[in-house]
Amino acid sequence: MSVRASGIVRWGAAIMLCLGAGIAQAQETCAPDRVDLRGDWGQASFSVEIADTVDSRSMGLMYREDLPRGAGMLFVYEHPQRAAFWMKNTLIPLDIIFLDETGMVTSVHSNAIPHDLTPIPGGDRVFAVLEINGGLARRYGIGPGTQMRHEVFSSNASVWPC
């Protein structure tokens, strides 16, 4: 290989490294319609709808006949509080993932039964709740101690800040 060709190859490699770093950096930023979860099991992302008003939290995922595998709904409260969910008018089984204000998963209820009116308690300091398709939390390894990144956990105390 000539000196000139060698220089072109090195220049091309440098561009690829920069592009790769840019892509990695873009994936590291928070998006309002995505949550990222990580734990010793690895990492997963879900596109989410945000339910942050009384009306949107009351409606939740009721009456939906399906939910894409990589999708979910993130319920966000104004402040940490006692929270419980039920499955009234919900047509699909869901995993209900409760989080504290730092973005740490505190509990997971797997495969909530459609139409069941039994309250599913999340604890006393619930700040956000992620609902995803039933069975995915177990499949991915999502459980207490898993960390979530989203802009709603933007305080200095976030376990995985944006």
Residue pairs with C-beta under 8 A, 6 or more apart in sequence:
1 9
29 162
30 36
30 149
30 150
30 151
30 162
32 50
32 151
33 47
33 48
33 49
33 50
34 45
34 46
34 47
34 48
34 150
35 45
35 46
35 48
35 72
35 74
35 130
35 148
35 149
35 150
36 43
36 44
36 45
36 148
36 149
36 150
36 160
37 43
37 44
37 45
37 46
37 105
37 140
37 142
37 146
37 147
37 148
37 149
38 44
38 146
38 147
38 149
38 160
39 141
39 142
39 143
39 145
39 146
39 147
40 141
41 140
41 141
41 142
41 146
42 140
42 141
44 140
44 142
45 70
46 70
46 71
46 72
46 130
46 132
47 68
47 70
47 71
47 72
48 71
48 72
48 73
48 74
48 130
48 150
49 71
49 72
49 73
49 74
50 56
50 73
50 74
50 76
51 57
51 59
51 60
51 73
51 74
51 75
51 76
52 75
52 76
52 152
57 75
57 77
60 73
60 75
60 85
60 90
60 131
61 67
61 73
61 90
61 92
61 94
61 131
62 88
62 89
62 90
62 91
63 89
63 90
63 91
64 90
64 91
64 92
65 91
65 92
66 92
67 92
67 94
67 132
67 133
69 133
69 136
71 132
72 130
72 131
72 132
72 133
73 130
73 131
74 128
74 129
74 130
74 150
74 152
75 128
75 129
75 130
75 131
76 127
76 128
76 152
77 83
77 126
77 127
77 128
79 101
79 127
80 100
80 101
80 124
80 125
80 126
80 127
81 124
81 125
81 126
81 127
82 121
82 122
82 123
82 124
82 126
83 98
83 121
83 122
83 123
83 126
83 129
84 119
84 120
84 121
84 122
85 96
85 109
85 112
85 119
85 120
85 122
85 129
85 131
86 116
86 117
86 118
86 119
86 120
87 94
87 112
87 113
87 114
87 115
87 116
87 117
87 120
88 115
88 117
89 115
90 112
90 114
90 115
91 114
91 115
92 114
92 133
92 134
93 111
93 112
93 113
93 114
93 133
93 134
93 135
94 111
94 112
94 131
94 132
94 133
94 134
95 108
95 109
95 110
95 111
95 112
95 131
95 132
95 133
95 134
95 135
95 136
95 137
95 138
95 142
96 108
96 109
96 112
96 120
96 122
96 129
96 130
96 131
97 105
97 107
97 108
97 129
97 130
97 131
97 132
97 137
97 142
97 146
98 105
98 106
98 107
98 108
98 109
98 122
98 123
98 126
98 128
98 129
99 105
99 106
99 126
99 127
99 128
99 129
99 130
99 148
99 153
100 106
100 125
100 126
100 127
101 125
101 127
101 153
101 155
101 157
102 153
102 155
102 157
102 158
102 159
103 128
103 147
103 148
103 149
103 150
103 153
103 158
103 159
103 160
104 145
104 146
104 147
104 148
104 159
105 142
105 143
105 144
105 145
105 146
105 147
105 148
106 122
106 123
106 125
106 126
106 144
107 122
107 123
107 144
108 137
108 142
108 143
108 144
109 120
109 122
110 134
110 135
110 137
110 138
111 134
111 135
112 120
112 134
122 129
127 152
127 153
128 148
128 150
128 152
128 153
130 148
136 142
137 143
147 159
147 160
148 160
149 158
149 160
149 161
149 162
150 162
151 162
153 159
153 160
153 161
153 162
154 161
154 162
